[in-house]
Amino acid sequence: MRSHKAIAVLVAPLLGILSLTACTGSGTADDAEPVSLDQDWAAADPITIDVFDGLANYQGIESGWFAKIVKDKFNMELNIIAPNVAGGGDTLYNTRVASGDLGDLIITDKGERMDELTEGGLLKDMAPYYESMENVPKYDAAIQHVNEGKDGVFGIPTQLSSVKPTEPNDGVDPTFGPYLRWDYYAEAGYPEIDTLEDLLPVLKEMQDAHPEADNGKPTYAISLFKDWDGNMMVMGKQPTTLYGYDEMGFVLAKADGSDYQSIVDADSQYVRALKFYQEANEMGLVDPDSTTQNYDTMFAKYQAGQVLLSWWPWLGQSAYNTEQNMKDGKGFMIAPLKDQTVFSYGAEVYGGKQVVSIGAKAEDPARIAAFIDWLYSPEGVQANASETMGAAGPEGLTWEQGTDGPELTEFGRKAILEGGADVPAEWGGGAYKDGGSSLNFSAVLPIDEDPTTGFPYSYKLWPSYQETVANPLTEDWSEHMGGPTTTMEYLQSNGMLTVAPGASFTTPTDESQIETIRNQVKASIVEYSWKMAFAKDDAEFDSLQAEMQETVDGLGYAEVLEVDMANAKAQNEARVAVANEFG
């Protein structure tokens, strides 16, 4: 078990001396009157606050066990306002900004968007409450950084960490990777997989051997969806991460700064991924519903065992690797792709992309400030972050302190590892998975140490979890991968992980002309990408690729590419700087 205490020591001088309580410009204003948060909020009058959350995938009044915790502690209900659900891009945001009231609690992007809201008077200065907070001030350096140049505290960064920025912010699994149905791969005799393209004949053999899932429906090696398409086809971007790339607009940038690619170039990793899908489809390996289904429909197919390859652990493993399936030797594990150098995000020294703020017109800002501070407490971190982020949920329900450290309760095992469970009435009732926080952010990275236990927040990093989840699936995987106990251990020990130092870089907002061109170009790229992925042969693929290049060039692609290339290189400079400073 890796300890983060030594790392915390490196950051401690910053956290100790950069106190915001005596600052101007980027901290508590000199004339701010402190406001005590030490109150019995449960006895206060009930309130409902509007939470404008750019990350939420649910809209409406929060319900379930997380809502009950918030109600019991603060006598407060959360009305989630979610642009992701409402649709229309920035329309909802712009409409509410124009009204002068975005929300009481606001979760939005730092950088230019936060600046816009601060300058527009839509955010409340939290400086008066800062001195009374018990948890947030532990991260003074990050908070000072995000509020630099402002006369007050207008945003608290998310995903805070004491882990070095050159270390991955993931736990036992990286965000990306070629996770396949290991039991079917074992049946095939563990064939060697040298490159991305070598996955195809292996997947073909697996699918041919198991043409139907247990529910009697067809199995497919690959299933796709369109919901998250943006500057490109999101499922076209995923295979590029296996070789250390991540997106910056229309650019693929390697984590170590050694390469930058235009996604429409014929030799780009993105076009390579589209060709991979086209060849897979010719082989009958792609789910024909891919062009019309949404993420939820696709996820249900993974749950039913109808899909054999997943680019994310929180898709294949989350959906199918139940405790019972793993006991039966069934489930998703990362494949031994010989040339992979998987992209991994480094821990963010100054927090993630989003910040938490209080709306300027909030009627009870002190209570909201107390709620924000609680979100950064050990109890709040575990309760708010979802299980896909590694959090274990509320102590006493899903986990408890054991003699050798924290461990999942019987209920926790059922709820998290066995596919779900109904919550006891005293905890709010309903299905556990439906009752979690809809805020959809982690205040502190789950790999960080919980000071109340001395172990990471993530239950997957607890010794008790590692000891009790050993099963035929993971044991067989470990035996054939050289003995590692986790995916991360396998990748790191074999030099197959590329970490992008966590520099907390904020991409500048596009100028209006660039934004207009980008919207036209990305729509064309996405349209052609899907056509290329389902082209009937090589000739059609090449023809569509040429059409895409000609079309986007005519729309002004080069102008936007220049912006994205500059941003990608600036991001790398920030990564190099933070690695030199903290690494």
N, C-alpha and C positions, 0 to 999 in steps of 0.2 A: 504494500500500500504506500503510495507516494505521499509524503507529507509536504504541505505547502507552508509550513512554519518558516523555513529558511527563506523562501521567496518573500513572504510577508515582511521579513526583517529588512529586505532590500528596499521595499517601498515605504516602510514605516517612517523614515525621516520626512518624506514628502507629506504623508498623511498627518504628521504631527505639527509641522511648522506652517503649512499653508492654510491656517485657520481662516475661514471666511468671516468670522465674527468681528474682525477688526479691519476689514477691507472696504475700499470704495472702488467703484467701477466694476469689479468682478466679485462682489461679495455683499455682505450686509452693509447697508449705508450707515454712515456715522450717526445720523439722526433717527435711525429706526428704533422704535420702542419695542422691546421684547414682549412677546405674548406667550403666556404659559400654556402648554398643551397637557399639563398634568391635571386632567379632569376625568370624572366618571362619565364617559361618553355614552355608556349604555343607559344611563338615567336621563340623558338629554331628550328633548322632544324629537320624535321621529322625523327623518327627512329622506327625500329621494333626490339624488343628484344625477345630472346628465353627464355621462362619460363619453366624450368624443374620442373614439379610439381607432386610429388608422390601421391597427393590427387585428382588430376583432373580426371574427367570422360569424358572430351572432349579434342580433339586434333585438332589443327589448329589455324588460326587467330581468335582471340576473336572478336565477333560482337555483335550488339545490344546496348541497352541503357548504360550498364556498359562500353563497349568499347568506346562509344561516350564521356562519362565523362572523361575517361583516355586520349582520344585524345584531347579533348578541354583543359584539364588542363596541359598535359605534351607533347602534340604533339607526342604521342607514341602509337604504336600498340603492342599487346601482341601475340606472337606466342606460343601457349601452346604445350608443349611436355609432353605427359602423358603416363607413363608406364602402367597404368591401361587399357588404350585403345590399346596401341601398343602390349600388351601381352608379353609373354616370361619371366615373373618374373623379375629377376634382369638383364636380358640380355642387355636391352637398357641402363640401368644405367652403367653397367660394360663397355659397348662399348664406351660410351661417356666419362667415367672417363679415360679409356685407351687413348683416343684421347687428353686428357688434357683440355677438355672444356665441362663441364657438361651443362652450360647455363649461361645466363646473370643474370637472377633472378632465385634463386633456393629455392624450398620448399621441405624440406626433414626431416628425423628424426634427433632429437638431440641425444646426447650420442655418441656411437661408430661410427655411420655413419658420424655425423658432425665432430668428431675427425679425422676420416679417410680423409675427404675432406680438413680439415684445414691443417693437416700434409702433405698432398699431394700437397699443394699449389693451390688448385682449388677454394678456397674462398678468397675474398678480405676483407682486414681489413676495417671495417666501422668506425673506431675510428676518422679519420679526418673529417667525416661528422657529428659525434655524437653531437658535441657542437652546430651545427646549427639546429639540429632537434628540433621541437617544441612539439611533441607528444610522441615519443618513450621514451625519458628520464624520463617520469613520472613513468616508470616501472624499474627503476635502479636495484632494488633488484633482480628481476627475470632475468634481462639481465646479471647482474654480476654472478648470479648462473650458468646460462647456459654456460657462457664463462670462468668459473673458470679454472685456470691453463693455460690460453692462453694469449699471449702477444698482445691483441687487441680485437676487437669486431667482431666476425665472424658469429654470428647468433642472430636473435631477436625471442624470443619464441612467440608462438601463444596462443590464448585462455587465455590471461592475465586477471586478476581479482583482485578486492580489497575485494571480499567477503571471509569470513572465510572458511578455508578448510574443516571444519566440517559441512558446509552447502551445500546442493545440488546445483550443477551448472545448474540445469534445471529451467525452468520457471514455467508455469502452469501445465505442464505434465512431468513426468519422462521419460527417454529414453525408458524404458521397461514397460510392463504391459499387462494384458489381456483385450484388447479393443474389445468389441463386438458390433454387431448391436443392439443398445439399444431399438429401436422401436420394433424389433422382440422379444427381451427379455421381454419387457413390455407386448406384446400380450400374451406371455406364462405365464403371471401372476407373474413375478419377482420371479422365484423359487430360493431357497437358494442354494448357491454353497460353499461347505465346503472346497474342495481341488481341485487340478488340474484335477483329474480324474472325479470329479463331473461336470466339464464343458461338458463332452461328451453327457450325456442324454439331457442336456439343449440345446446344439447345434443341436442334432438330432431332437428335437421337433421344433426348429426354422427352420431348413432346410426342414423338412416334410411339414411345414405350408407354406413355400415359395420355392417350387422346381424350380421356374424360376425367373430370374431378369426381370426388365422392358424391356430389350432388347430381351427377349424371350429365352435367353440362360440359361443353368442349373446353379443353385447356389450350392455352396459347403461351408461347414463350414470352411474348411481349404484349403489353397493353398500354395504350397511350390515352391522353386527355388534353383538352385545349384550354381549360379554365384559366391557367396561369400564364398564358402566352403574353409576351410584352414586346421588347425590342426584337425578339426572335421566338421561335418555337421552343417553349421551355423544356420539352423532352428532347429536343435536339441539342440543347446546351449541356444536358447531364453527362453524356459520355465524354465530353471534353474535360470534365473535372478529373477523370481517371488519369489524365496526363498533366495535371497540375494547373489547369486553366480555370479562370472565372471570368465573368462578363463585366464589362464596363461599357454600357451602351451597345454599340455595334462592334466593339473590340473584345477579343479574347486575350486576356493578359495572364501570363504565367506568374505563379506565386513568387518566384525568385527574381522576377524582373528581367529574365533572359530572353523573352519573346513576346511580341505583340502582333496579333493577327486581325485583319478585317474579316468579319464572319462570312462575307459573300465571296471571298477569294476561293478559287477552285481547289487550292491545296490547304485550305483552313481546316482546323479540327471540327468546326461546325458542319461544313459540307461533308466531311468524312462521316460524321454521325448520321447525317441524312442519308448518305449512301448505305450505311449499315442498316438502317431501317428499310430502305428500298430492297436491298438484297434479302433481308429477313422476310419481307412481305412476299417476294417472289417465291420464297421457300415455304410459304404458308404458315409462318411463325407469328404473324401480327394479328391481334384481335381485330376483326372487321368493324367492331363497334367503336374503335379508337377515334374516328373522326366526329362522332356525335355524342359520346358519353361524357359525363362530368367526373370530377375527382371522386365523389362519393360512390358513384356507380362502380368505378374502377376499383376503389378500395374494397368494396363488398366482394368483388371477384377474387382479390387476394385473400380475403378472409375464408372464402370457400375453396381455396386451393386451385383456382383456375388459371393462375399466372405463375410463371416459372422464374422470371428475372425482375429484380427491383434495383433501381439506381440509388435508393435511399433506405437506410435501416429502419427509419420510422414509417416506412410503407410496408415492405414485405415482412420484416420481423415483427413490427407492431401488430400487423393484421393477422399473421399466421402462426407466429412462434408462441402459442399458448403453452402453458406448463404441460398439459396433456399431450399436445402434439410433439413437444420436445422429448417427453418421456417415451413416446412411440418412435423416436428417432427421426421425426419429420420437422422440416423447417428451413428457413433461409440463413445462409452463412456466406461470408465473402469468398469469392472465387480466387484461386491462385493464378491471377493474370500476371504473367511474368514481367511484362514491361510497364506495369502501372506505377505511377508516382502520384498518388491521390492527393488532390487539393484539400488542405485543411486550414480553417481560419484560426489565426493565433488569438490568444486571449487579449481582449481590448483593455489596454491600460486606462483609457479615458472613457470606457463604456461603449455601448453599441450605438446603433444609428438613431434610436428613438430616445426621447426624453419624456418625463412625466411633469406636468405643470398644473397649476391651479388657474381656473378662468377668472378674469378680472371682475366678473359680476357674480361670482359665487357668493351665496348668502351666508354660508357658514365656513369660511376659509380655514379657520383654526381646526375644525373637525376633519376637514379634508387633509390638512397638513398632518394631523395625527395619523390618519389612515395611510397616507403616503409613507410616513416614517415606519409604520407597522409593516408595510410591504417589504421593507429592507431589513426587518428583524428576522432572526432565524425562524420563528413561527410563520411569519408572513411569506418568506422565501419558499418554504416547504408547501404552504397552502396555496399560494398563487401560481407558481410555475407548474405547468402541466407535466404529466408523467412522461410524455414524449421528450421533454426537456431534461428528464432524469429526476425530477423532484418526487418525493415519496408521499406527499399529501399531509394531512393533519396528524400530529402525534396523538396517540390514544385511539385513533381509528384505523389507520393503515400501517402504522409502525409504532414501536415502543423501544425504550432503552433496555438492552439485554445486559447480561453480565460481561460480555466481551464487546459491547458496542451496540449501535442501533440495529434493529432487525424488523422485518415485516411481520405484522400480525397475521393470524389466520385469515382475517377479513382482507387484509392488504394483499395477501397472495392471491386470493380469489379475484379481487377487484383489478389488480394490476397484471398478474401473471397468468390467470386462468380465463381471461376473456370478459370479466365483469362480475359485479355483484350489486345487490340492492342495499342501499344505505339504511342503517337503523333510523327509526323515526326521530330519536333524540338528536341525531346529526343532520336532520333535514329530509330524510327519506329520498326515494327515487333511485334511479340507476347511478352508480358512482361515476361512470364516464360522462353522464349528462350533467352532473352537478358541479364540475370543476369550474375554475375561474375562466371567464370569457375574455379577460383582459389580454391574454395571449402574449405576455412578455415575461421575461425573467429579470427580476431586479438585480440579482447576483447570480453569477454563473454557477450551475449545480456542481461543477468540479471544485469549487471553492470549499474551504473547510467551515463546517458549522461549529461555532465556538462552544455550543452547548453539548456537543457529542465528541468533538475532536476528530471527526471523520468528515469526508465530503458530504455535501447535501445530497448528491445523487446516490440513490439506493443501489445502483449498479456497481458502485465502487466500494460498497460495504463488504468487509470480510464475510459477514453472515450470508450475504446474497451470493457471493462467489462460491461459498462452500455448499450451499443448499441447492443451487440451480445446476450443478453438474448433472448431466444427463447424457443418454446415448448419442444425441445429436452433437452437442458441443464436444464430447469426448472423442467422437469419430473425427470431427473437424480438426481438433487439436492434434490428434495422432498423425493425420495426413498433412499437416501444415508445419511440422517441426516442433510441436509442443507448446505453442503459445496458449495463454488462457483467455486473451481478448483479441479482438480485431486490431485494436490500436497497437498492442504489443507485437502482433505479427507484422504489421506494416512498418513500424519503427525499426524493428530488429532486422528487417530485410531491405531497409533503405527505400521503402515504397511510399513514403509520405513526404509531401512538400508543404511546409507551413508558411502561410503568408502572415508576417508579423502584424499583430493587432495595433494598428496605428490610429484607429477611430477616425479614419478619413471620411470627410463629408463631401459628396459630389456636388459641385456647384449647380444651381438651378439653370436650366437652359434659358437663353434669351428667347423672346417671343418668336423670332424668325426661325431660329433653330428648332424650337419646340414644334412649330407648324410643319417644318420639313420632316422632322423625326416621326411625327404621327403618321404622315403619309407613307414614309419609307418603311416603317416597321409593319404597317398593315400589309404592304406588298411583300415584304420578306416572309412574314408569317403565312400568307396565302400561298406563296410559291414553295415554301418549305414543306407544307403538308402535301402539296401536289408532287413534289420531288420524292418525298418519303413513300408515296404510293404509286410512283411511276411504274409502268408495266415492264420496262426494260431499260438497259443502259442508254440507248439512243434517246428515249423520251426524257430520262433523267438529265442528260447533258443538254438537251434542247431547253428544258425548263430552267436549268441553271443559267444558261446564256440569256434567256428572256428576263430572268430575275435581275441579273447584273445590268442589263441594258435599261430595264425599267427604273431601278433605283438610281442609276447614274443620271437618268433624265429628271428625276425628282429632286436632285441635289444631294445625293448620298455623300459625296466627297466632302461637302461642307460640314456635315454633321460628324463624319468620321474624323475629321481634323480635331474637332472639339473633344470627342471621346478618346482619341489617341493622347491628347494633351492631358486629359484627366487621368487616364491610366498611368501615364508616366509620373504625374504629380503624386498619385497614390503610392507608387513604388518608392518615390523619394521620401514620403512620409513614413513608409514601412522601414526603410533603411535607417532613417533618423531615430525612430523609436527603438529599433533593435540595437542600435549603437548605444542609446541612452540607458536602456533597461536590460538589454540582453546579456 
